[in-house]
Amino acid sequence: MRLALALAAVVLAGGVVRADEKPLRIGVLNDQSGIYADMAGPGSVIAAKMAVEDFGGTVLGRPIEIIAGDHQNKPDVGSALVNRWIDEDGVDVITDIPTSSVLLAVQEIGRKKNKLVLASTGGSSDFTGKACAPTGIHWTYDTYALAAGTGKSLAKDGPWFFITADYAFGAALERDTSKAVEQSGGKIVGAVKHPQGTTDFSSYLLQAQGAGAKLIAFANSGADQVNAIKQANEFGIPQSGIKLAGLYLHITDIHAIGLPTAQGLILTQGFYWDLNDETRAWSKRFYERHKAMPTMGQAGTYSSILHYLKAVKATGTTDTAKVVVEMKATPVDDFFSHGGRVREDGRMVHDLYLLQVKAPAEQKYPWDYLKLIRVIPGDEAFRPLNEGDCPLVTKEAANRAAQ
């Protein structure tokens, strides 16, 4: 028997593990092949595996496994996959989760089954607002933060017209940005919704021009936003004096659009690979595996998993409630954020960055696409704790935050 156990021992991700030990499983749920595959997809899986490797591969004597699933941007597909992961495969944590309709559906599963949901790429601010849960933590950004950055900075460059993706994320992004623009003295003259996966934006762009817009804001993402910005340039809209605002752009989107077309665009990011020596060092490791620089969501997936694993080690348990308490009590300390903190509503508060796309002549090396305009402090970037209508937030906590 002893010999059999010895022969059954395996080496996994840097640690010696007995075959009879149950692994801690983390599920990366995202779009693996569709319009959001570049911003999340296989790159988020790579980032998750890097977090596990950097942590050491094991925790509490258990191997750590990363599994991946494609939700196809459909809440029913994502929900079925998550339920199977939890009920049959013993998954403890669901992470990444672009497409807010899927994210909000998974939030409810996590609440019901007491499993941690670590959102990195999904963006609706409702996740830590009216739909908040004791099992949900929002890591990288949200629609309120994007509005606080890009919306406020360009508020008076309008009048604004929104071309918005017709699903939960687009609705939240238009809502939060409209509020930020109007509070900053800007004007909105109209909006139109488009289906996910739209390839022809000509009619929407014509509506924006017809409404008298001086700034067209794209409240969409991924391939939708790339196509919309490219077509706007093909139609000569920026050349006519109308500005474009990509409210949810990623470094991979800039790469796809190209600097000649994207130059001058303003965007808000929770992470940029070329900010400092730490971000560059991690990003170059990521690039070696993925052949693209990381998006903010991919970097956030790494950071959120690493913080989770540190909490598991510190508490000596994978019990969701105890681990979440530890995650909220401990500052985030890694290349993604130094001094970030997880609030009562599950919002991880950290600095954001307002950036501008460089002109081709300003580029010095590959993927040198953005220049920093300013750092947005976390307390300014994210919605105040007392304004989110999260039922987890006590009146005392909300009053303290408001002071």
C-alpha positions in Angstrom: 0.0 0.0 0.0 2.8 2.4 0.9 4.5 1.7 -2.4 1.3 2.2 -4.3 0.8 5.6 -2.6 4.3 6.6 -3.4 4.0 5.7 -7.0 0.7 7.6 -7.2 2.4 10.9 -6.2 2.5 13.4 -9.0 4.2 16.7 -9.5 1.8 19.5 -10.5 2.7 23.2 -11.1 5.8 23.0 -8.9 4.4 21.1 -5.9 4.5 17.4 -5.0 0.9 16.3 -4.5 -0.7 12.9 -3.5 -3.1 11.5 -6.1 -5.8 11.1 -3.4 -5.9 14.8 -2.6 -8.9 16.7 -4.0 -7.9 19.6 -6.2 -9.1 23.2 -5.7 -10.7 24.1 -9.0 -11.0 27.6 -10.4 -13.2 28.0 -13.5 -12.4 30.7 -16.1 -15.7 31.5 -17.8 -15.6 33.7 -20.9 -16.0 34.0 -24.7 -13.3 31.7 -26.2 -13.9 32.3 -29.9 -16.4 35.1 -30.4 -16.4 38.9 -30.3 -14.8 39.1 -26.8 -12.2 36.4 -27.3 -9.3 38.9 -27.7 -10.1 40.9 -24.6 -10.6 37.8 -22.5 -10.8 34.3 -24.1 -7.6 32.2 -24.1 -5.6 35.1 -22.7 -7.5 35.1 -19.4 -6.9 31.3 -19.1 -3.2 31.9 -19.5 -3.3 34.7 -16.9 -5.1 32.4 -14.5 -2.6 29.7 -14.9 0.2 32.2 -14.4 -1.4 33.2 -11.0 -1.5 29.6 -9.9 2.1 28.9 -10.9 3.4 32.1 -9.2 1.5 31.1 -6.1 3.2 27.7 -6.1 0.7 25.4 -7.6 -0.8 24.1 -4.3 -2.7 25.5 -1.3 -3.5 23.8 2.0 -1.8 20.7 0.5 -4.2 20.6 -2.4 -3.3 21.0 -6.1 -4.8 24.0 -7.8 -6.5 23.4 -11.2 -7.7 25.9 -13.8 -10.5 24.9 -16.1 -12.0 26.9 -18.9 -15.4 27.2 -20.5 -17.0 29.2 -23.4 -20.3 30.8 -22.4 -20.8 31.9 -26.0 -22.2 35.2 -24.6 -25.4 33.5 -23.7 -26.7 33.6 -20.1 -28.4 30.1 -20.4 -25.2 28.5 -21.8 -23.1 30.1 -19.1 -25.5 29.2 -16.3 -25.7 25.6 -17.4 -21.9 25.3 -17.5 -21.4 26.9 -14.1 -24.1 24.7 -12.5 -22.3 21.6 -13.9 -18.9 22.9 -12.8 -20.2 23.4 -9.2 -22.4 20.3 -8.9 -20.3 17.7 -10.8 -16.8 19.0 -11.0 -16.3 20.6 -7.6 -15.4 24.1 -8.9 -14.9 26.5 -6.0 -14.5 29.9 -7.8 -15.8 31.3 -11.1 -13.7 34.1 -12.6 -13.4 36.5 -15.5 -17.0 36.5 -17.0 -17.3 39.1 -19.8 -20.9 39.8 -21.0 -22.8 41.4 -18.2 -26.0 39.4 -18.8 -24.0 36.2 -18.2 -22.2 37.8 -15.2 -25.4 38.8 -13.5 -26.8 35.3 -14.0 -23.7 33.7 -12.6 -23.9 36.1 -9.6 -27.2 34.5 -8.7 -25.8 31.0 -8.9 -22.9 32.0 -6.7 -25.3 33.5 -4.2 -27.6 30.4 -4.2 -24.7 27.9 -4.0 -22.3 29.8 -1.8 -19.5 29.9 -4.4 -17.2 32.9 -5.1 -17.7 34.9 -8.3 -14.6 37.0 -9.2 -15.6 39.3 -12.0 -12.8 40.8 -14.0 -14.0 41.5 -17.6 -17.8 41.7 -17.1 -18.6 45.3 -16.4 -22.1 46.2 -15.3 -21.9 48.4 -12.1 -25.2 46.6 -11.0 -22.9 43.7 -10.0 -22.0 45.6 -6.8 -25.2 47.7 -6.8 -28.7 46.4 -6.6 -27.5 42.9 -7.7 -24.6 42.7 -5.1 -24.0 39.4 -3.3 -21.9 38.3 -0.4 -20.2 35.9 -2.8 -19.4 38.4 -5.5 -16.3 40.6 -6.0 -15.8 43.0 -8.9 -12.1 43.5 -9.6 -10.9 45.4 -12.7 -13.4 48.1 -13.7 -17.1 48.7 -14.1 -19.4 50.9 -16.2 -19.5 53.7 -13.5 -15.7 53.9 -13.5 -15.5 54.1 -17.3 -18.0 56.9 -17.2 -16.1 58.7 -14.5 -13.0 58.6 -16.7 -13.9 59.0 -20.3 -17.4 60.4 -19.8 -16.4 63.3 -17.5 -13.2 64.1 -19.4 -15.1 64.5 -22.7 -18.4 65.7 -21.3 -18.4 69.2 -23.0 -17.1 68.0 -26.3 -20.6 67.1 -27.5 -23.5 67.1 -28.0 -23.3 63.4 -27.4 -24.9 60.5 -29.3 -24.7 56.9 -28.1 -24.4 53.8 -30.3 -25.1 51.2 -27.7 -25.0 47.4 -27.7 -28.5 46.0 -26.9 -27.7 44.0 -23.8 -27.0 44.5 -20.1 -23.5 45.9 -20.4 -24.4 48.4 -23.1 -27.4 49.6 -21.2 -25.4 50.1 -18.0 -22.6 51.8 -19.8 -24.9 54.3 -21.6 -26.8 54.9 -18.3 -23.7 55.6 -16.2 -22.0 57.7 -18.9 -25.1 59.7 -19.6 -25.3 60.6 -16.0 -21.6 61.6 -15.8 -21.9 63.7 -18.9 -25.0 65.6 -17.8 -23.6 66.1 -14.3 -20.5 67.6 -15.9 -22.4 70.0 -18.0 -22.6 68.1 -21.2 -25.6 67.5 -23.5 -27.0 64.3 -25.0 -29.0 64.5 -28.3 -29.8 60.8 -28.9 -29.0 57.1 -28.7 -29.6 54.0 -30.8 -29.2 50.3 -29.9 -27.6 47.6 -32.1 -27.6 43.8 -31.8 -24.5 42.0 -30.5 -22.3 41.0 -33.4 -23.3 43.8 -35.8 -21.1 44.1 -38.8 -22.7 47.1 -40.6 -22.9 50.3 -38.5 -23.7 52.7 -41.4 -27.4 53.3 -40.4 -26.4 54.0 -36.8 -23.7 56.4 -37.8 -26.1 58.3 -40.1 -28.6 58.6 -37.3 -25.9 60.2 -35.1 -25.0 62.7 -37.8 -28.6 63.5 -38.4 -29.2 64.2 -34.7 -26.5 66.9 -34.8 -24.0 65.0 -32.7 -20.5 66.4 -32.2 -19.3 63.3 -30.3 -20.4 59.8 -31.1 -19.9 57.5 -28.1 -19.7 53.7 -28.6 -21.2 51.9 -25.6 -20.3 48.5 -26.9 -17.1 46.4 -26.8 -14.9 43.9 -28.5 -15.3 43.3 -32.3 -18.4 45.5 -32.3 -16.5 48.5 -31.1 -13.6 47.8 -33.5 -15.9 47.6 -36.5 -17.8 50.7 -35.5 -14.7 52.9 -35.1 -13.2 51.5 -38.4 -16.4 52.2 -40.3 -16.8 55.7 -38.8 -13.3 56.5 -40.2 -14.1 55.0 -43.5 -17.1 57.3 -43.8 -15.0 60.3 -42.9 -16.8 61.1 -39.7 -13.8 62.3 -37.7 -12.6 64.3 -40.7 -15.9 66.1 -40.6 -15.2 67.4 -37.1 -17.2 64.8 -35.2 -15.3 63.2 -32.3 -15.4 59.5 -31.5 -15.4 58.0 -28.0 -14.7 54.3 -27.4 -16.1 53.9 -23.9 -14.8 50.4 -23.5 -11.6 50.0 -25.5 -8.8 47.5 -24.8 -5.2 47.4 -25.9 -6.1 44.5 -28.3 -8.8 46.7 -29.8 -6.2 49.5 -30.5 -4.0 46.8 -32.1 -6.8 45.7 -34.3 -7.9 49.2 -35.3 -4.3 50.5 -35.9 -2.7 53.7 -34.7 -3.5 55.7 -37.9 -7.2 55.2 -37.3 -7.3 55.0 -33.5 -4.9 57.9 -32.8 -6.3 60.5 -30.4 -9.0 58.3 -28.9 -9.4 58.7 -25.1 -10.0 55.6 -23.0 -10.1 54.6 -19.3 -8.3 51.5 -18.2 -7.8 49.6 -14.9 -4.4 48.5 -16.1 -1.9 49.2 -18.9 1.0 47.0 -19.6 3.6 49.8 -20.1 2.9 51.8 -16.9 6.0 50.9 -14.9 8.7 48.3 -14.5 6.4 45.9 -12.6 3.6 46.0 -15.2 6.1 45.6 -18.0 7.9 42.6 -16.4 4.6 40.7 -15.9 3.2 41.7 -19.3 6.4 40.5 -21.1 6.0 37.1 -19.4 2.4 37.0 -20.5 3.4 38.0 -24.1 5.8 35.1 -24.3 2.8 32.8 -24.0 0.1 34.7 -25.7 1.9 36.8 -28.4 -0.2 39.8 -27.4 0.0 42.2 -24.6 -2.5 41.7 -21.8 -5.8 43.6 -21.6 -6.9 45.0 -18.3 -9.4 42.1 -17.8 -6.7 39.5 -18.3 -4.4 41.3 -15.8 -7.3 41.6 -13.4 -8.0 37.9 -13.7 -4.5 37.1 -12.6 -4.6 39.6 -9.7 -8.0 38.5 -8.4 -7.0 34.8 -8.4 -3.7 35.5 -6.6 -5.5 37.6 -3.9 -8.0 34.7 -3.5 -5.3 32.1 -3.1 -3.5 34.3 -0.5 -6.8 34.5 1.5 -7.3 30.7 1.3 -3.8 30.2 2.7 -4.2 32.8 5.4 -7.5 31.4 6.7 -6.6 27.7 6.3 -9.9 27.0 4.5 -11.8 27.3 1.2 -15.1 28.2 3.0 -16.4 31.0 0.9 -17.7 33.3 3.7 -14.4 33.1 5.6 -12.3 33.6 2.5 -14.3 36.7 1.4 -13.9 38.2 4.9 -10.1 37.8 4.5 -10.1 39.2 1.0 -12.0 42.3 2.2 -9.7 42.8 5.2 -6.4 42.5 3.3 -5.0 45.1 0.9 -4.3 44.0 -2.6 -0.6 44.1 -3.3 0.8 43.1 -6.7 1.7 44.7 -10.0 -2.0 45.4 -10.7 -2.6 47.4 -7.6 -0.7 48.4 -4.5 -3.1 49.2 -1.7 -6.3 48.2 -3.5 -9.1 47.2 -1.2 -12.3 45.2 -1.5 -15.3 47.1 0.0 -18.4 45.8 1.7 -20.3 45.8 -1.6 -17.7 43.6 -3.3 -16.1 46.5 -5.3 -12.3 46.3 -5.4 -11.2 49.9 -5.3 -8.0 50.9 -7.0 -6.5 53.6 -9.2 -7.7 53.8 -12.9 -5.9 55.5 -15.8 -7.1 58.0 -18.3 -5.1 57.4 -21.5 -4.9 58.6 -25.1 -4.0 56.6 -28.2 -0.7 57.8 -29.6 -0.1 59.1 -33.1 2.0 56.7 -35.3 5.0 59.1 -35.1 4.9 58.8 -31.3 5.3 55.0 -31.2 8.7 53.8 -30.1 8.3 50.0 -30.0 5.7 47.3 -30.6 2.5 47.7 -28.5 3.5 51.2 -27.5 0.0 52.5 -28.1 -1.0 54.7 -25.2 0.1 57.7 -23.2 -1.0 58.5 -19.7 -3.1 61.6 -19.3 -3.8 61.2 -15.6 -4.2 58.8 -12.7 -7.8 58.6 -11.4 -7.8 57.8 -7.7 -9.9 54.8 -6.8 -12.3 56.8 -4.6 -13.0 59.1 -7.5 -13.2 56.4 -10.1 -15.7 54.1 -8.5 -19.2 54.8 -7.3 -19.5 56.0 -3.7 -20.5 53.2 -1.4 -23.6 55.0 -0.3 -25.0 55.4 -3.8 -25.0 51.8 -5.1 -28.2 50.5 -3.3 -26.3 47.3 -2.4 -28.3 45.6 0.4 -25.0 44.4 2.0 -24.0 47.9 2.9 -25.1 48.9 6.3 -26.3 52.4 7.0 -23.3 52.9 9.3 -20.9 52.0 6.6 -22.6 54.1 4.0 -22.6 57.1 6.4 -18.9 56.7 7.1 -18.2 56.5 3.4 -20.2 59.7 2.7 -18.3 61.7 5.3 
